[in-house]
Amino acid sequence: MNSQEKEITYTTSNSYSTLNQLTEHTKTVWFVCHGMGYLSQYFLKYFKSLNTEENYIIAPQAPSKYYIQPKMHIGANWLTRNNTEAGMKNILNYFDTVFEAEQIPNDINLIILGYSQGVSVAMRYMVKRQLQCSQLVLHSGGIPKELNAEDFEYLNESTKVKLIYGTNDEYLDEARIKQESERAVSLFGDRVTILPFDGKHVVNVNYINDLI
């Protein structure tokens, strides 16, 4: 059998979700990348307790949707181990288009947050585009293995990094938590704050509300 895998380029579309309005009163813009199994519109519920006038939340949508058993809810994921580089390139172009559409002011606080699988795409995008932010929040996810401290030397000294995880996370055992914590310190040094909480693989809304 003479099979071949070929690659083409084509134009596609994708949605994203926002919460509140970007106005002259906005103090903080959040760019939040959901985890596997989420949809962006539902991920926004974790940010509804933030001051609506001062916070504007942008939630991009992972492109690959699928049905979740047994109730056939719809979820989505960002990347898999298959053809990761090409998939990330598509995500980079998609994120670029979201930022272009939103026209975020340069003088505003920008928080980049990744939850679970969203950690990897958020960090890769920051590095590829040398994106400045006031805070980088890594919540219950894994740091991409290819990234190193030099990749983040471009960040302003004032940028803060928060590593959040549940001590009973069913996807992150004690050894993995130790590994990710050490990786975060190796990348960001004393600018990183590690924030454990008593809980499983869930979004910690209390920590989110305390970020600002």
C-alpha positions as CSV (number, residue, x, y, z in Angstrom):
1,M,0.0,0.0,0.0
2,N,1.5,3.3,-1.1
3,S,-0.1,5.7,1.4
4,Q,0.9,9.3,1.9
5,E,0.0,12.1,4.3
6,K,-0.2,15.5,2.7
7,E,-0.6,18.9,4.1
8,I,-2.7,21.8,2.8
9,T,-3.4,25.3,3.9
10,Y,-6.9,26.7,4.0
11,T,-9.0,29.5,5.7
12,T,-11.2,28.6,8.6
13,S,-13.1,30.4,11.4
14,N,-13.5,30.1,15.1
15,S,-15.4,31.8,17.9
16,Y,-14.3,33.3,21.2
17,S,-16.2,34.6,24.2
18,T,-16.0,37.8,26.2
19,L,-17.4,38.9,29.5
20,N,-18.2,42.6,30.3
21,Q,-17.1,45.5,28.1
22,L,-13.8,47.1,27.2
23,T,-14.2,50.8,28.1
24,E,-12.3,53.7,29.4
25,H,-13.0,52.4,32.9
26,T,-11.5,49.0,32.3
27,K,-8.4,48.5,34.5
28,T,-7.6,44.8,33.7
29,V,-8.0,42.7,30.7
30,W,-7.8,38.9,31.2
31,F,-6.9,36.5,28.4
32,V,-8.0,33.1,29.7
33,C,-7.3,29.7,28.1
34,H,-9.7,27.0,29.2
35,G,-8.8,23.4,29.9
36,M,-9.7,20.2,28.0
37,G,-13.4,19.5,27.9
38,Y,-14.5,23.1,28.3
39,L,-16.1,25.6,25.9
40,S,-15.1,29.2,26.2
41,Q,-18.6,30.5,26.9
42,Y,-18.9,28.3,30.0
43,F,-15.3,28.9,31.2
44,L,-16.3,32.6,31.7
45,K,-18.4,31.6,34.7
46,Y,-15.3,31.5,36.9
47,F,-14.7,35.2,36.4
48,K,-18.2,36.5,37.1
49,S,-17.4,37.7,40.6
50,L,-14.8,40.2,39.3
51,N,-15.8,43.9,39.2
52,T,-17.7,44.1,36.0
53,E,-16.7,47.7,35.2
54,E,-12.9,47.3,35.8
55,N,-12.4,43.8,34.3
56,Y,-12.8,42.6,30.7
57,I,-12.3,38.9,30.1
58,I,-11.4,37.3,26.8
59,A,-11.8,33.5,26.5
60,P,-10.5,32.0,23.2
61,Q,-12.1,28.7,22.1
62,A,-10.1,25.6,21.6
63,P,-10.7,24.4,18.0
64,S,-11.3,20.7,18.3
65,K,-14.7,20.0,19.7
66,Y,-16.0,16.5,20.7
67,Y,-18.8,14.8,22.6
68,I,-18.2,13.9,26.3
69,Q,-19.7,10.7,27.5
70,P,-22.1,9.7,29.0
71,K,-24.4,12.8,28.6
72,M,-22.9,13.8,25.3
73,H,-22.0,17.3,26.5
74,I,-19.7,19.2,24.1
75,G,-16.2,20.0,25.1
76,A,-13.0,20.9,23.2
77,N,-9.3,20.5,23.4
78,W,-6.3,22.6,22.2
79,L,-3.6,20.1,21.1
80,T,-2.7,16.4,21.1
81,R,0.6,14.7,20.7
82,N,-0.2,14.2,17.1
83,N,1.2,17.0,14.8
84,T,1.6,19.3,17.8
85,E,3.7,21.9,16.0
86,A,1.3,22.4,13.1
87,G,-1.6,22.6,15.6
88,M,0.2,25.2,17.7
89,K,0.9,27.2,14.6
90,N,-2.8,27.4,13.8
91,I,-3.5,28.4,17.4
92,L,-0.9,31.2,17.2
93,N,-2.6,32.6,14.1
94,Y,-6.0,32.4,15.8
95,F,-4.7,34.2,19.0
96,D,-3.1,36.8,16.8
97,T,-6.5,37.5,15.2
98,V,-8.3,37.7,18.5
99,F,-5.8,40.3,19.8
100,E,-6.1,42.2,16.6
101,A,-9.9,42.2,16.8
102,E,-9.9,43.3,20.5
103,Q,-7.4,46.2,20.2
104,I,-6.3,46.0,23.8
105,P,-4.7,49.3,25.0
106,N,-1.0,49.0,25.8
107,D,-1.2,50.8,29.1
108,I,-3.8,48.4,30.6
109,N,-3.0,45.5,33.0
110,L,-3.0,42.3,31.1
111,I,-3.4,39.0,32.9
112,I,-2.7,35.8,31.0
113,L,-4.3,32.7,32.6
114,G,-4.1,29.1,31.5
115,Y,-6.0,26.4,33.2
116,S,-5.0,22.7,32.8
117,Q,-4.3,22.2,29.1
118,G,-4.7,25.9,28.6
119,V,-1.4,26.5,30.4
120,S,0.7,25.1,27.5
121,V,-0.9,27.1,24.7
122,A,-0.8,30.3,26.8
123,M,2.9,30.0,27.6
124,R,3.8,29.1,24.1
125,Y,1.9,32.0,22.7
126,M,3.6,34.4,25.1
127,V,7.0,33.2,24.1
128,K,6.4,33.1,20.4
129,R,4.9,36.7,20.4
130,Q,7.1,38.1,23.2
131,L,3.8,39.2,24.9
132,Q,4.1,41.4,27.9
133,C,1.7,41.0,30.8
134,S,1.3,42.1,34.4
135,Q,0.6,38.6,35.6
136,L,1.0,35.1,34.2
137,V,-1.2,32.5,36.0
138,L,-0.5,28.8,35.6
139,H,-3.4,26.9,37.0
140,S,-3.3,23.1,37.4
141,G,-1.4,22.5,34.1
142,G,2.0,21.4,32.8
143,I,4.7,23.7,31.6
144,P,5.9,22.8,28.0
145,K,9.1,20.9,28.2
146,E,10.8,22.9,25.4
147,L,10.6,26.2,27.2
148,N,13.5,27.5,29.3
149,A,14.4,30.6,31.4
150,E,15.9,32.4,28.4
151,D,12.6,32.3,26.7
152,F,11.1,34.6,29.3
153,E,14.0,37.1,29.7
154,Y,12.0,39.6,27.7
155,L,9.4,40.0,30.4
156,N,9.3,43.2,32.4
157,E,10.8,42.8,35.9
158,S,7.4,43.8,37.3
159,T,5.6,40.8,35.8
160,K,4.3,38.4,38.4
161,V,3.8,34.7,38.0
162,K,1.4,32.5,40.0
163,L,1.4,28.7,40.0
164,I,-1.9,27.4,41.4
165,Y,-2.7,23.7,42.0
166,G,-5.0,21.5,44.1
167,T,-3.1,19.3,46.5
168,N,-5.6,16.5,45.7
169,D,-5.5,17.0,41.9
170,E,-6.4,13.7,40.3
171,Y,-4.2,14.5,37.3
172,L,-1.2,15.9,39.2
173,D,0.3,13.5,41.8
174,E,2.8,14.6,44.4
175,A,5.8,13.9,42.2
176,R,4.3,15.9,39.2
177,I,3.4,18.8,41.5
178,K,7.0,18.9,42.8
179,Q,8.3,18.7,39.2
180,E,6.1,21.6,37.9
181,S,6.9,23.7,41.0
182,E,10.6,23.3,40.4
183,R,10.2,24.0,36.7
184,A,8.3,27.2,37.5
185,V,11.1,28.4,39.8
186,S,13.8,27.5,37.2
187,L,12.0,29.6,34.6
188,F,10.9,32.6,36.7
189,G,13.0,32.6,39.8
190,D,11.7,34.7,42.7
191,R,9.0,36.3,40.7
192,V,6.9,33.2,40.9
193,T,4.5,32.6,43.8
194,I,3.2,29.0,44.4
195,L,-0.4,28.8,45.6
196,P,-1.6,25.3,46.6
197,F,-5.1,24.8,47.8
198,D,-7.0,21.9,49.4
199,G,-8.9,20.5,46.4
200,K,-9.0,18.5,43.2
201,H,-8.6,19.4,39.5
202,V,-11.0,22.4,39.7
203,V,-10.7,26.1,39.0
204,N,-10.1,28.0,42.2
205,V,-12.3,31.1,42.0
206,N,-11.1,32.5,45.3
207,Y,-7.5,32.7,44.0
208,I,-8.8,34.3,40.8
209,N,-10.7,36.9,42.7
210,D,-7.5,37.7,44.7
211,L,-5.3,38.2,41.7
212,I,-6.1,41.8,41.5
